[in-house]
Amino acid sequence: MSEFHAVPRVIDSHVHLYPDEINRAPVAWAAAHGEEAWARMCARRRKDGRPVQGFPNVDELLRTMDRAGVERAVLLGWYWRRAENCARQNRFFADLVRLHPERLSAFATVQPAAGADQAVAELQRARAEGLCGIGELSPQAQGYAMEGAEFSAVLAWAAEFNWPVNLHVTDARGPIYPGRIETAREEFVHLARAWPNVTLVLAHWGGGEPLGDATAAEFQRVFYDTAASPLLYDATIWRRFINQVGANRVWFGSDFPLNNYPASAAEPEMVRLLDEVAAAGLSAAEKESILWGNAARRIGANV
């Protein structure tokens, strides 16, 4: 049992889940739907033959959350190349949020390269269906410019409705893996400066370093999630990063069903990452902010 469980409330702000049609045959589905890049990253196997991640259904996710003491998960869409796959993911999430409103929240995914009007219409539909944010997006992987008109329309919509936007970020110093897409740090700096009224959540610790001077006013709506942390950084990142940006700027996220501990765990889970938080030397107030408060204040009133 994790020593962490004395802490009462946890939101895992970075969880992926897929419809059964994808879970049953991810590689074949990707080939049939133009998402081969996703398959190279998510449906591959490690050198020892084990899969890099699982493909659980919602009941398996809820059981994993129960074992870890996670009260709520935020489901993130993928940065699909095709707009129709974004829409399919969003409808799937809308169904899950309706079925499990006390356990699940969800962000909408879009493909701005298909056109600004289509992307904004999809966001409007997702909002009507109970979703509460945007992401995980990756302009670099999806093929549109961060400063382009299509993505600007998405960000303007996010600003109007106060929706957080989760963006995939890689570390130039980090591990090389199939499907990896480089993300230039300066692009995120420019984005934060251009859109100071948009809440940005930079996944994977934002590539391991905060943007610029973390105390500067232009970066006060930039947050960082901890998804896949054990695969990218050692456990010292918790204290180091929080010392740089403050505990109020970090969202706990696991990247489940990615297996964060492949050397010691056969299946993906959430407990060990929470144990890492417990051992990081954080105060009770810092843990409350990271594990619950920061995300709860920004994903809606029904948390």
VOPAGU-2260 file (C-alpha; in pm, 1 decimal, decimal comma):
REM VOPAGU-2260
SITE   aa  ch    i         X         Y         Z
SITE  MET   A    0       0,0       0,0       0,0
SITE  SER   A    1     135,4     340,9     -93,2
SITE  GLU   A    2     235,8     564,8     198,0
SITE  PHE   A    3      82,8     847,6      -3,0
SITE  HIS   A    4    -273,8     745,8      74,8
SITE  ALA   A    5    -292,3     966,0     383,3
SITE  VAL   A    6    -341,8    1256,2     140,5
SITE  PRO   A    7    -717,6    1271,3      83,4
SITE  ARG   A    8    -769,0    1390,9    -275,0
SITE  VAL   A    9    -586,9    1333,9    -603,4
SITE  ILE   A   10    -660,8    1438,5    -959,6
SITE  ASP   A   11    -456,9    1263,5   -1226,3
SITE  SER   A   12    -461,2    1537,6   -1488,5
SITE  HIS   A   13    -301,3    1341,1   -1773,4
SITE  VAL   A   14    -470,0    1011,1   -1862,2
SITE  HIS   A   15    -534,2     858,9   -2204,7
SITE  LEU   A   16    -812,4     617,6   -2288,9
SITE  TYR   A   17    -928,3     481,5   -2622,0
SITE  PRO   A   18   -1248,4     334,1   -2765,6
SITE  ASP   A   19   -1276,2     -44,1   -2780,4
SITE  GLU   A   20   -1227,7     -43,2   -3157,6
SITE  ILE   A   21    -875,8      96,1   -3102,5
SITE  ASN   A   22    -800,6    -122,4   -2800,4
SITE  ARG   A   23    -884,6    -441,9   -2988,7
SITE  ALA   A   24    -632,9    -386,6   -3270,9
SITE  PRO   A   25    -439,9     -59,3   -3234,2
SITE  VAL   A   26    -194,3    -113,3   -3518,8
SITE  ALA   A   27    -461,5    -219,5   -3766,5
SITE  TRP   A   28    -689,1      65,4   -3659,5
SITE  ALA   A   29    -407,6     317,9   -3704,5
SITE  ALA   A   30    -326,9     188,3   -4053,4
SITE  ALA   A   31    -692,0     207,3   -4155,1
SITE  HIS   A   32    -743,5     558,2   -4015,3
SITE  GLY   A   33    -424,1     739,4   -4115,6
SITE  GLU   A   34    -264,4     743,8   -3769,3
SITE  GLU   A   35      54,2     544,7   -3822,8
SITE  ALA   A   36     260,0     797,1   -3624,0
SITE  TRP   A   37      43,2     729,8   -3317,5
SITE  ALA   A   38      94,7     354,9   -3359,0
SITE  ARG   A   39     472,7     394,9   -3379,7
SITE  MET   A   40     466,9     571,8   -3045,0
SITE  CYS   A   41     187,3     402,5   -2852,0
SITE  ALA   A   42     138,4      55,1   -2998,3
SITE  ARG   A   43     503,5     -45,9   -3012,8
SITE  ARG   A   44     692,8    -287,7   -2791,5
SITE  ARG   A   45    1011,4    -236,7   -2595,0
SITE  LYS   A   46    1328,9    -427,8   -2674,5
SITE  ASP   A   47    1227,5    -699,0   -2426,8
SITE  GLY   A   48     902,1    -753,9   -2615,3
SITE  ARG   A   49     671,0    -591,8   -2360,8
SITE  PRO   A   50     428,7    -320,5   -2476,6
SITE  VAL   A   51     511,3      39,1   -2384,2
SITE  GLN   A   52     156,7      89,0   -2262,2
SITE  GLY   A   53    -169,6     -87,3   -2198,3
SITE  PHE   A   54    -507,3     -42,5   -2364,4
SITE  PRO   A   55    -751,0     -57,7   -2071,6
SITE  ASN   A   56   -1121,9       3,5   -2087,2
SITE  VAL   A   57   -1292,2     248,4   -1854,3
SITE  ASP   A   58   -1367,3     -11,3   -1587,6
SITE  GLU   A   59   -1000,4    -107,3   -1573,2
SITE  LEU   A   60    -906,9     259,3   -1546,3
SITE  LEU   A   61   -1145,3     309,1   -1255,0
SITE  ARG   A   62   -1003,9       5,8   -1074,9
SITE  THR   A   63    -651,3     140,5   -1124,8
SITE  MET   A   64    -760,9     475,1    -982,1
SITE  ASP   A   65    -918,9     302,2    -682,6
SITE  ARG   A   66    -601,1     109,5    -606,7
SITE  ALA   A   67    -397,6     431,7    -612,7
SITE  GLY   A   68    -645,5     648,5    -425,1
SITE  VAL   A   69    -701,6     873,3    -727,1
SITE  GLU   A   70   -1040,2    1041,5    -698,8
SITE  ARG   A   71   -1065,2    1192,4   -1047,1
SITE  ALA   A   72    -889,7    1151,8   -1381,5
SITE  VAL   A   73    -874,1    1404,9   -1661,7
SITE  LEU   A   74    -896,2    1220,6   -1992,4
SITE  LEU   A   75    -684,2    1377,9   -2263,1
SITE  GLY   A   76    -736,8    1325,2   -2631,1
SITE  TRP   A   77    -449,1    1251,9   -2865,0
SITE  TYR   A   78    -291,7    1481,1   -3121,8
SITE  TRP   A   79    -450,4    1292,0   -3407,7
SITE  ARG   A   80    -358,6    1376,7   -3764,2
SITE  ARG   A   81    -717,0    1347,6   -3890,2
SITE  ALA   A   82   -1003,0    1563,3   -3766,4
SITE  GLU   A   83   -1252,9    1276,6   -3780,3
SITE  ASN   A   84   -1041,2    1082,9   -3530,5
SITE  CYS   A   85   -1043,5    1381,6   -3296,7
SITE  ALA   A   86   -1421,8    1393,6   -3319,4
SITE  ARG   A   87   -1448,6    1019,6   -3251,0
SITE  GLN   A   88   -1230,7    1055,7   -2942,0
SITE  ASN   A   89   -1438,4    1347,7   -2816,2
SITE  ARG   A   90   -1768,6    1160,7   -2854,4
SITE  PHE   A   91   -1617,7     866,3   -2666,9
SITE  PHE   A   92   -1506,5    1094,7   -2384,2
SITE  ALA   A   93   -1844,9    1266,2   -2370,5
SITE  ASP   A   94   -2009,8     928,2   -2316,8
SITE  LEU   A   95   -1767,0     842,7   -2036,2
SITE  VAL   A   96   -1812,9    1176,7   -1860,6
SITE  ARG   A   97   -2190,2    1127,6   -1868,1
SITE  LEU   A   98   -2152,4     777,9   -1723,3
SITE  HIS   A   99   -1895,3     869,5   -1455,2
SITE  PRO   A  100   -1928,6    1241,0   -1377,6
SITE  GLU   A  101   -1798,1    1192,8   -1023,4
SITE  ARG   A  102   -1473,0    1029,3   -1143,7
SITE  LEU   A  103   -1391,0    1157,7   -1490,7
SITE  SER   A  104   -1336,7    1491,2   -1661,3
SITE  ALA   A  105   -1221,7    1519,7   -2021,6
SITE  PHE   A  106   -1044,0    1754,3   -2261,0
SITE  ALA   A  107   -1132,2    1780,1   -2628,9
SITE  THR   A  108    -883,9    1722,6   -2905,8
SITE  VAL   A  109    -895,1    1899,2   -3242,9
SITE  GLN   A  110    -696,3    1918,3   -3565,0
SITE  PRO   A  111    -658,6    2288,0   -3653,1
SITE  ALA   A  112    -488,5    2195,6   -3981,8
SITE  ALA   A  113    -830,3    2082,2   -4106,4
SITE  GLY   A  114    -950,0    2442,1   -4077,6
SITE  ALA   A  115   -1026,3    2693,2   -3805,4
SITE  ASP   A  116   -1403,8    2679,6   -3852,3
SITE  GLN   A  117   -1412,6    2302,3   -3819,9
SITE  ALA   A  118   -1188,6    2304,6   -3511,9
SITE  VAL   A  119   -1395,4    2571,6   -3336,2
SITE  ALA   A  120   -1721,5    2393,6   -3422,4
SITE  GLU   A  121   -1580,6    2075,7   -3270,0
SITE  LEU   A  122   -1487,3    2263,3   -2952,5
SITE  GLN   A  123   -1834,9    2410,6   -2928,3
SITE  ARG   A  124   -1988,1    2065,0   -2959,9
SITE  ALA   A  125   -1747,7    1921,9   -2701,1
SITE  ARG   A  126   -1834,8    2199,6   -2455,8
SITE  ALA   A  127   -2204,5    2127,4   -2498,5
SITE  GLU   A  128   -2129,9    1761,4   -2424,0
SITE  GLY   A  129   -1956,3    1836,9   -2093,6
SITE  LEU   A  130   -1586,5    1845,0   -2181,3
SITE  CYS   A  131   -1377,8    2110,7   -2006,5
SITE  GLY   A  132   -1043,0    2174,5   -2178,2
SITE  ILE   A  133    -834,1    2124,2   -2491,8
SITE  GLY   A  134    -555,2    1877,0   -2548,6
SITE  GLU   A  135    -326,8    1702,2   -2555,9
SITE  LEU   A  136    -229,4    1887,1   -2875,5
SITE  SER   A  137      99,2    1895,7   -3064,3
SITE  PRO   A  138     125,6    2149,2   -3346,1
SITE  GLN   A  139     460,2    1998,8   -3445,9
SITE  ALA   A  140     313,1    1649,0   -3482,2
SITE  GLN   A  141     -20,8    1756,4   -3630,3
SITE  GLY   A  142     129,9    1982,7   -3893,0
SITE  TYR   A  143      20,1    2338,4   -3817,7
SITE  ALA   A  144     207,0    2647,9   -3708,8
SITE  MET   A  145     180,1    2771,1   -3351,9
SITE  GLU   A  146     143,6    3126,4   -3480,3
SITE  GLY   A  147     -92,0    3029,3   -3763,7
SITE  ALA   A  148    -449,5    3150,1   -3805,1
SITE  GLU   A  149    -600,3    2804,1   -3745,4
SITE  PHE   A  150    -439,0    2750,8   -3406,5
SITE  SER   A  151    -496,7    3115,0   -3315,4
SITE  ALA   A  152    -870,2    3057,2   -3361,3
SITE  VAL   A  153    -852,5    2764,1   -3119,0
SITE  LEU   A  154    -662,3    2970,9   -2863,5
SITE  ALA   A  155    -904,2    3261,8   -2896,7
SITE  TRP   A  156   -1190,6    3022,0   -2827,6
SITE  ALA   A  157   -1003,5    2881,6   -2525,8
SITE  ALA   A  158    -954,3    3234,2   -2392,4
SITE  GLU   A  159   -1323,4    3317,2   -2436,5
SITE  PHE   A  160   -1440,8    3011,0   -2242,9
SITE  ASN   A  161   -1144,8    2994,0   -2002,0
SITE  TRP   A  162   -1048,4    2643,1   -2110,3
SITE  PRO   A  163    -696,5    2518,8   -2031,9
SITE  VAL   A  164    -492,1    2395,6   -2327,4
SITE  ASN   A  165    -256,7    2099,3   -2277,3
SITE  LEU   A  166      39,2    2083,2   -2516,6
SITE  HIS   A  167     285,8    1801,0   -2570,5
SITE  VAL   A  168     646,6    1906,6   -2502,5
SITE  THR   A  169     966,3    1707,4   -2547,3
SITE  ASP   A  170    1307,5    1763,8   -2393,8
SITE  ALA   A  171    1589,3    1811,8   -2645,0
SITE  ARG   A  172    1815,3    1627,0   -2399,1
SITE  GLY   A  173    1566,5    1346,6   -2340,3
SITE  PRO   A  174    1550,4     987,4   -2465,1
SITE  ILE   A  175    1497,7     907,5   -2831,4
SITE  TYR   A  176    1201,3     681,7   -2901,6
SITE  PRO   A  177     995,3     585,1   -3208,3
SITE  GLY   A  178     746,5     855,0   -3301,4
SITE  ARG   A  179     923,1    1129,6   -3108,2
SITE  ILE   A  180     861,4    1478,7   -3248,4
SITE  GLU   A  181    1094,1    1762,4   -3149,8
SITE  THR   A  182     930,3    2069,4   -2997,2
SITE  ALA   A  183    1131,1    2389,8   -3005,1
SITE  ARG   A  184    1134,1    2563,7   -2668,3
SITE  GLU   A  185    1125,4    2913,2   -2811,8
SITE  GLU   A  186     791,5    2838,4   -2978,6
SITE  PHE   A  187     629,0    2788,7   -2639,6
SITE  VAL   A  188     787,3    3108,4   -2508,1
SITE  HIS   A  189     642,4    3302,4   -2802,1
SITE  LEU   A  190     305,1    3132,5   -2753,3
SITE  ALA   A  191     283,6    3223,3   -2384,6
SITE  ARG   A  192     375,5    3584,5   -2460,6
SITE  ALA   A  193     126,2    3609,9   -2745,5
SITE  TRP   A  194    -160,5    3456,0   -2544,3
SITE  PRO   A  195    -119,7    3568,2   -2181,5
SITE  ASN   A  196    -493,4    3521,0   -2122,0
SITE  VAL   A  197    -486,6    3149,0   -2210,4
SITE  THR   A  198    -410,5    2883,7   -1949,3
SITE  LEU   A  199    -138,4    2666,2   -2100,4
SITE  VAL   A  200     -47,2    2329,9   -1948,5
SITE  LEU   A  201     287,5    2209,2   -2082,9
SITE  ALA   A  202     303,4    1832,1   -2057,4
SITE  HIS   A  203     602,7    1632,0   -1935,8
SITE  TRP   A  204     734,9    1907,6   -1709,2
SITE  GLY   A  205     744,2    2136,8   -2014,2
SITE  GLY   A  206    1055,9    1958,7   -2135,9
SITE  GLY   A  207    1225,5    1969,5   -1796,7
SITE  GLU   A  208    1264,8    2344,5   -1751,1
SITE  PRO   A  209    1017,3    2629,1   -1696,1
SITE  LEU   A  210     977,0    2894,0   -1964,7
SITE  GLY   A  211    1203,7    3191,8   -1907,6
SITE  ASP   A  212    1172,3    3367,8   -1573,7
SITE  ALA   A  213     899,3    3167,0   -1403,7
SITE  THR   A  214     804,9    3466,0   -1188,4
SITE  ALA   A  215     746,6    3697,8   -1485,1
SITE  ALA   A  216     390,2    3815,8   -1535,9
SITE  GLU   A  217     385,9    3688,1   -1894,9
SITE  PHE   A  218     420,1    3327,7   -1773,5
SITE  GLN   A  219     176,0    3332,0   -1482,2
SITE  ARG   A  220     -84,1    3128,9   -1673,3
SITE  VAL   A  221     168,6    2866,0   -1780,8
SITE  PHE   A  222     144,3    2539,0   -1589,3
SITE  TYR   A  223     336,8    2212,5   -1613,6
SITE  ASP   A  224     215,1    1855,2   -1579,1
SITE  THR   A  225     425,2    1563,2   -1461,1
SITE  ALA   A  226     321,4    1304,4   -1720,6
SITE  ALA   A  227     573,6    1024,1   -1785,0
SITE  SER   A  228     810,5    1177,0   -1529,5
SITE  PRO   A  229     990,5     853,0   -1429,3
SITE  LEU   A  230    1072,9     775,1   -1793,2
SITE  LEU   A  231    1227,0    1118,8   -1846,9
SITE  TYR   A  232    1371,3    1245,5   -1517,7
SITE  ASP   A  233    1490,0    1120,6   -1182,9
SITE  ALA   A  234    1296,1    1193,0    -867,6
SITE  THR   A  235    1492,1    1509,8    -786,7
SITE  ILE   A  236    1288,6    1696,5   -1047,0
SITE  TRP   A  237     997,1    1740,7    -804,9
SITE  ARG   A  238    1184,7    1956,3    -557,6
SITE  ARG   A  239    1399,7    2129,1    -818,0
SITE  PHE   A  240    1115,0    2227,0   -1046,5
SITE  ILE   A  241     885,2    2338,5    -765,9
SITE  ASN   A  242    1163,2    2555,5    -627,3
SITE  GLN   A  243    1177,6    2725,9    -967,7
SITE  VAL   A  244     808,3    2781,4   -1042,4
SITE  GLY   A  245     622,8    2725,2    -716,3
SITE  ALA   A  246     390,5    2438,9    -625,7
SITE  ASN   A  247      89,5    2631,1    -758,5
SITE  ARG   A  248     209,1    2586,2   -1118,5
SITE  VAL   A  249     242,7    2204,3   -1132,0
SITE  TRP   A  250     -34,1    1954,1   -1209,6
SITE  PHE   A  251       8,0    1588,9   -1115,0
SITE  GLY   A  252     -31,9    1365,5   -1420,1
SITE  SER   A  253      76,3    1007,3   -1478,6
SITE  ASP   A  254      31,3     954,7   -1856,2
SITE  PHE   A  255    -155,2     632,0   -1774,7
SITE  PRO   A  256    -177,8     377,9   -1940,9
SITE  LEU   A  257     187,8     435,5   -2025,5
SITE  ASN   A  258     406,3     206,9   -1814,3
SITE  ASN   A  259     622,6     452,9   -1619,9
SITE  TYR   A  260     827,2     180,7   -1450,8
SITE  PRO   A  261     898,5     -82,4   -1718,1
SITE  ALA   A  262    1198,7    -227,8   -1535,8
SITE  SER   A  263     998,1    -321,8   -1228,5
SITE  ALA   A  264     628,4    -323,8   -1318,8
SITE  ALA   A  265     460,8    -555,3   -1566,6
SITE  GLU   A  266     152,9    -335,7   -1605,5
SITE  PRO   A  267      89,9      40,4   -1603,6
SITE  GLU   A  268     -35,6     181,0   -1272,8
SITE  MET   A  269     -47,3     503,9   -1070,8
SITE  VAL   A  270      64,0     403,2    -721,0
SITE  ARG   A  271     440,1     422,5    -770,5
SITE  LEU   A  272     432,3     774,5    -909,2
SITE  LEU   A  273     231,0     884,9    -608,2
SITE  ASP   A  274     488,8     716,1    -385,8
SITE  GLU   A  275     749,7     927,3    -564,6
SITE  VAL   A  276     555,3    1241,2    -474,3
SITE  ALA   A  277     534,2    1126,7    -112,4
SITE  ALA   A  278     912,2    1079,9     -99,5
SITE  ALA   A  279     998,9    1410,8    -268,5
SITE  GLY   A  280    1021,8    1617,2      49,7
SITE  LEU   A  281     721,8    1836,0     -29,0
SITE  SER   A  282     511,8    2007,8     233,0
SITE  ALA   A  283     147,7    1914,2     285,6
SITE  ALA   A  284      43,0    2241,5     120,9
SITE  GLU   A  285     266,6    2177,4    -180,9
SITE  LYS   A  286     124,5    1828,5    -224,6
SITE  GLU   A  287    -232,5    1955,3    -197,6
SITE  SER   A  288    -165,6    2209,9    -472,3
SITE  ILE   A  289       3,1    1965,6    -707,6
SITE  LEU   A  290    -221,0    1668,1    -650,2
SITE  TRP   A  291    -556,6    1841,3    -637,8
SITE  GLY   A  292    -594,9    2216,4    -606,6
SITE  ASN   A  293    -416,8    2344,9    -916,7
SITE  ALA   A  294    -612,3    2129,6   -1162,1
SITE  ALA   A  295    -939,6    2147,2    -967,7
SITE  ARG   A  296    -947,4    2525,7    -986,6
SITE  ARG   A  297    -923,2    2518,1   -1365,0
SITE  ILE   A  298   -1121,5    2223,8   -1495,7
SITE  GLY   A  299   -1467,6    2318,9   -1373,5
SITE  ALA   A  300   -1689,7    2369,0   -1073,0
SITE  ASN   A  301   -1820,3    2012,3   -1058,8
SITE  VAL   A  302   -1499,1    1868,3    -911,1
